[in-house]
Amino acid sequence: MIGELITIIAPILVCAAIGFSWIRVFRQPYDTGMITNLVTNIGVPCLIFSNLTNGQVAPGAFGEFALAAASTMVMMGFIAWPILRAAGLPWRTWLTPIIYGNAGNMGLPLCLFAFGPEGLGYAIGYFAVSAVSQFTIGAWVLSGEPAGRFILRQPAPWSVVAALIFVLGGVPVPKFLSNTTHLIGGFTIPLMLITLGVSLARMKAVRPLGTLGLALLRSLGGFVVALFLGLVVFRFEGVELGVLLVEASMPVAVFNYLFAQRYDRSPAEVASLVVTSTLLIFLLLPGLLWVALHLAGMN
């Protein structure tokens, strides 16, 4: 089992270490904005389309899993809000980092290596729900202004629609389109992980002990919520349950820091939470993965 965990975790660490070393050791330039736009606007939509049309996950199961993902985020919000209020922390600053974990950069490759192509298909459903809600509801929470029209300009939701047209309509995807989206989607996960390492190299943990409690709430709280919803409410088993547990326990997403900068919501402290929660998850990951694999019946 230890060997299996190392096989799953090692590629994540190596890719993130490449990005971290690129900045801290080799001191080379890295255009995070360009890479982020490339991944978000081209890579992720191709990855979504390719995986939804490869037949690994049935449309009905995908829809139910997306509902479970949304329920996990909503429940985390209801749990986190009174805790933040009781702690005297501004909820508009800290609620979204607690709700939105790193379902993309870290969650997708972890689910791929732990549960195979089927796991990646479910993980993409979780990531799609997380990304769409963060760029709409999350932006509204931070800014106080509605951001509903933003969703219409994002290619990721449209890639889901395009894939479902082929799948539900029983229309075979043209080979050239299948090969192209598979090829382009292939660069997405490595670039996400390298960019994660770059982001960690550029951020500073200004208050690591002060953000440790919030980091624990993000990962362990998300895991417990997913465990309850997965077993009791949705009655998942196998890969579905394992992916839900892994995705829900991911550390604070880097996008939370970018939004904090944009809306001037304590960006330095949010950056500290991103760093602290990411370092924490590397300590918790072997145990969390062991439980997820055990409950999924894969060990």
Steps between C-alpha positions, in 0.01 A plus 500: 500500500789737576639435153160578345474829692850599388406422140199733528664786691849506344398644159316783678804586710743476208299728270437756776870482593594579139293819514633592845864442395448688175443816705697450823803302374543578131340847523345473156204707378156342500199683360233375739230717342565363151515138618185542709311645203629224273393228742166659593387599150642215289645216705217447750217516240684242284565281805132516598374427148745214446420328827122544486485352149728200563222299666672455838214668694131471409317836465253413778778408742690815401195715577444336838866544589488867400202542735698332779790738433272803521344364821846459654586863431167628629531296820856626553369855469229441761759352738769762442282812522408477872856392586641808328245724670578351841874549440446864402638447150350688202291238325525662157878451513520149641182318394601430140845357590327255733244400237723473194787254515764432238278266298692575180876533545522227764166317501495396133841330490448335839170347386657393171789320667287355781188396307597496133315656202159441662616689809622786283157517336326544834770741620439719195133518604602622847749747354246637252245567776767658719637724225161619379372580849825667608498734203135594562389448861855528632560825315169634634596413860835680469381804307141534617401538134330236281726331246245282321586615147860393554398138462387558141854605405665189643582217256497218759117488547453513123735204459270304734200598286681402180603162644147425622359576153718223357444258789124543548437525128689179434715679244854361457771759557702551179840336534689821425309682777549215746875484430543877513320554831679199652838636390436856620335386822812295574710808580247634749575293810883532486476875443253532789742325736806694384305825535399394851870463588575840347218661700624343824852629427370855459264505797599551863347352813476819704287345776532121473382418853209743474377335181560141612151466650338618176721262302384210717139609455546504121652152468373295794164677502458439128592134542243446780228682304572292188501182709154581638351605167663218306399218734173622650337734248618384157602146601805503277744214491815410311667766286221756548543500877879505481510796261250699707712449813825597330363808323318629808816484712726697265683808637396858432501575127753752367214681325383616843819703532453649152144603589618643834747714311239612251246603766755609766392239757816452710701342215815444712307303762307302238835417334622378837194275527567358152861416594411362844214285374708362211789405729251351745335282237833339415514384863137385504488357149633148572235445769216660303590305187521175694149553638363604159653197326382268778141626486509485121599134528828552318745361757 
